[in-house]
Amino acid sequence: MRRLLATVSAAMVVWALGLGCSRSPEGGQAADTKQINVYMWSEYIDPEIPAEFEKATGIKARIDVYEATEEMMAKLQHAGGTEQYDVVVVSDHAVPVLAKLGLIQALDAEKIPNRKHISEPFRNPGYDPESRYSLPYQWGTMGLMYRKDKVGEIEPTWALVFDAERQPGPLVLIDSMRDMLAAALKLRGESINSRDPEALKAAGEMILQAKKSRHFLGFEGGVGGKNKVVSGDAVLAIVYNGDAMRGIEEEPNAAFVVPREGTLIWVDAMTVTSGSRHVEAAHQFINYILEPEVGAKLSDFNRYATPNEAALSLIEPDDRADEAIYPSQELMRKMEYLEDVGNDTRLYDEVWTAVKSR
């Protein structure tokens, strides 16, 4: 869900949860602390799940939330986050970066037997061969959320964002470097992982022109964009599909489409920090999330797709049949995963800085 790459202030939500472990945790703290710390995107877990896990186990957990990958990276890299947190839910393309920086540790497969439930497409993914450092939490896509009562049925195209003459009214752009550039690159017929400086510059100019439009309301996270469409302040926003589905529950006049040019497909993954003080409990938490019933409950709450094959039959039938959550094969063929572009990240940074500063 949460693929934001721009710096946004995060709200901190803390639950006193119980997460149990029968074995003593590794990493330096005594077992009687009975606690792990989890760091994840906001609004991303049914509160009943950790409460039920507490009943089944007994180790308390403190869950903090973030809104931007950059924020999470800064926390782990410069603010002692690797020792402060045990489990961190991160975007797929962040996994190899975190591993390279030594901020996450290899998982112990023997301690996560429920990994057997993971669907084949999410095993040994390109961003983490052999699933050495991560296991999938949820997956989804990005597209356009809009108000049918204000603009009617829209043409499913990114041009509604980037072409000033086709913008239907007040709109919100997603506050994410890679995601915004992905949308512009797709409209240009380019790969969302392009390393062509000219293609990236052109995509940046498209975003800048959308920013300068009289219809532009601002950059927001997926939740923020969803909220503005629900309230009617915006008639169009770039959001993640799960955010949109929850927004439609609040406002039936809202709708969601994946642009015909294609979009990104993302996976958010569970990792254990390199400095975790409760490694055993961290593994138990990940294993619990991969229980089929828990995976189904998680997706029913988030309205995102489950990567858990055994959970699929337990998902709400309407959601399982909804292509906004589980896209058709035709749409899937037009989707790409974001990749770690290595040193070429500086090209993206330069373009994004130019967009945000002008």
N, C-alpha and C positions, 0 to 999 in steps of 0.2 A: 504494500500500500504506500508506504511512506517513503517516497523517493526524493524528497526535497533536498536540494543541494545548495540552497542559498541560506545565508545566516538569518535566523529568525529567533526571537526570544521565546523560549519554551516555558510553558506552565508546568509546574511540578505537582504531580498528583501522587500522594503516598497512601498506600493501603497497608494496614497491619494485617498481613496474611500469614497463614501457617503453611510452611513447606517442610515436610518431614524427611528424615533420612535415618536409616537404621545403622549406617556405618559412620565412623567419624570422618569429617571432611578433611581434605588435604589443604595445604597452603598456609598453615600457620595458626589458625584460630582453633580453639578447643571445640569439641563437638557440642558442649552444653550451651554454646551461643545460640543454637537452633535458629539460624537465620541465613538467608541468602538475599542478595540485592540484584534486582532485574532492571534493565534499562531498555525501554522500547518506545515505539511511536505512540502518540496519544490516541485515546479512544480505540484501543486495539486488542482488548481482551474482555470477555464477559466476566464481570466481577464474581459471578458464581463459580467460575473455574478455579481461581486460586483459593476461594473459600472451601470448595469441595476437596481440593488438594490438601488443604490444611487439616481437614477432618481425617483424611486418609494417612497423613504423615505426622507432621508436628513441628517442622522447622519454620520459623517465621521468615517472611520475605518482605522487603521494602521495595516497592516498584516505583521508579521514577520514569517520567516521560520526556521525550524530546520531539522537536518538530523539524529538525534539519540534520542531514548527514554531516554537514560541516560542524555543527554544534556537537554532535556525538563524537566525531573524530577529535575535536579540540579537547573534549572532556577526557577521552582516553589517553591522548598523547601528552597533554600539558597540565592536566588538573588532577592527576592521580586516579583517574577513572578505572584503570586496570586493576587496582587494588580495592577501589570503592565498590565496583560491580562484579558480579559473578557471571550472569547471563546477559548478553546484549543481543537484541533482535536488530539486524541490519539489512540493508539492501544488498542484493546479490553482487553488484559490481564493487561494493565496498569490501567484500570478503577477501579477495586476493591482496588488496591494499593493506588491510589490517594484518593479514598474515605476514606480508613482506616486512611490515614495520614491527613485527613481533608483539602486537597488541592482543592477539588471540592465540590460543593454544590448540594443538591437535586434540580431537575428541577421542575418548576411549570407547570404541564400538561395542565392546563387551558390556559396558554399563548402560547401553541404550538399545535393548533388544527390540523395542517397538519400531526401530528404523525399518524393520521388515515390511511395515505397512506403507511405506512411501511408494507412490506411483512411479512406474518406470521412467517417464520423461524427466523426473526430478532426482533420479539417482545419478551420481557421478556427473554433475553438471559442468559445463565448460568453465564456469567461474570458480569451481572448486572440485577438480578431478578427484575421484575416489571419495568425495564427501569427507575429506580429511578434517576440515575445520568447521564445517557447518552442516546443519540439517534444516529442511524447509519448514516454514511456519505457515505462510499463506502465499497465494500468488494472484496476480490480476493484471489489469490493463489500464490504459489512460485514454480518455476521450472527452467528449463535449456533453456537458449537462446544460439543459436549457428549459425555458418555460413555454410550454405549448400554448397556454392561454394568452401569452403576450406576443409570440412570434409565429405560432402555428407549427406545423411539421417542418423541420429544417432539412436542408440538403446535407448529408453527412460528409462534410469536407473541412479540412483545416483552413480553407480559404475564408471561411466565416470569421476567422480570427485575424488573418493576416491581410486580407483584401479590404481596405477601408470602405469601398463601395458596397461590399456584401455584409459588412458587420450589421447584425440585426438590432443592436442597441447596446446598452451598458454591459460591459464584459469584464471578466477577471482573468488574468494570466496566472499560471501556476508559478510559484516562487521556487524555481528549480532550474539550475543551469542546464544539466543534461536533458531534462525532460522538455523544457521549452525549446531547446535547440533541436531535439528529436522531432518535435511537431513541425518546426520550420523545415528541417531537412527532408522529412517525409513529403511535405507539400512540393518540394523541389525535385522529388524523385530520387533523393540521395539516401544512403545508409545512415542510420542514426549514430553509427560509429565512425563516420567519415573523418579522415585525417587530412583532408584537402583544405589548406588554408583559405583558398578562395571560396569554396563551398561554405565553410564555416562563417566567413566574413559576410557572405550574402545572407545566410540564415540569420545572423545577428542583426543585419540591417532590417530584415523583415520583422523581427521582434521589436526593434527600436521604433519602426513605423507604427506598429500596433500600440506600443506604449504611448506614442505621441497623438494617437487618435482621440477625438473628443469623447469617444465612448469608453475609454480606458478608465477603470476604477482603481486599479492597483494590482500588485502582485500579492497573492495569498497562497497559503498551504492548501492542500486538497480539501481539508475540512472547512477552511475559511471561504474558499470559493463556493463550496456546496451551500454554506450558510447564507451567502449573499443571494444565491439563486432561490433558495427556499424563501427568504424574506421578501424577494421581489426587487431588491436593490439592483440586482444584475439579471439579465435575461439569458446570459451565456457565460460559461466558465469552463476552463480546462480542469478536470478533476480525475481522480482515480475511480474506477467503477464501483468499488465497495462504498466509498463516500457517497457517490451518486445514488446508489440503491437505498441507503439509509435516508438520504434526503427526500427521495420519492415517497418513502413511508410518511414523512412529515408533510409533504406537499404533493398531492397526487397530480397536480398540473405540471410537475417537473418530469423530465425524461432524460435519457442518456443514449448516446450513439457513439460508436467507434467510427472515425472518419474512413472513407473508402480508400484513402491513400495508404492506410495502415498506421500502426502505432507501435509502442513498445510493449513488451511483455516483461513482467518483473516477478521476482521471487524475493520475499523477505525471509531471512534465515536466522536460525538460532546459533549463537556462538558462545564460547566460554572464554573469558578474558585470561590473558597470560598471568596476571597477578591475582587471580581468584583465590579467596581465602576459604572457599567452601566448594571445592571441586566436585566432591561426591554428590552434594546436594544439588549442584548445578546440573549434573548429568541426570539426576533423578527428575528434576523439573522438566528437562527436555524430553525425557522418556515419557513423562506423564502427558505432555502436550500431544505426543504422537499416539496416545491411546485412541482408537477409532471413535469412541463415543465423545471424547474430549475434542477431537479434531472436528467432528460434526457440530458440536455445540459452539466451538470457536467460529466456524464459518457461518452458522446460522445467525450469530450475533454480529459479526463483522460485515457480512454480505460479500465476502471475498471467496474465491475458489479455494478448495482444500487440495493440498498435494498428497493427501492421505487416501490411498486407494480403498482401504477398508472402511473409510468414513463416508465414501460417496453414497452408498445405499442408505445412509442414515440422515443425509442432508434433507432439508425441507424440499419436497418434490417440485414446488413452483420455482425455487431457486435453481435446482439442478437443471430444469428445463429452460431457464432464462439465458439467452445468448449474451446478455449484458454481463453476466457473471461467468458463464462457460461458453466462450465464443465459438462460432461455427468453424469448421476446418478451413473454409474459404478465407475467413478473416485471420485465422491463425497463421496462414501462409504469408500474410502481409505484415506480420509482427516480427520484431527483433528484440533480442536481449541487449541491454546496454553492456558494453565491454569495457574493461580497464584499458584505456588508450595509452597508458604508460607516459612517456615524456611528452606526448602530444596533448596531455591534459592542459599544458600551459596555453595551447592555442584556444581551448575552450575557455580557460580562465580569462584570457585577454579579451575575447569577444564578449563574455558575460559582464566583465568589469566595464567595458565600453557601453553596454546596454544599460546597466544600472546607474552609471554615473552621468549619463546624458539626458 
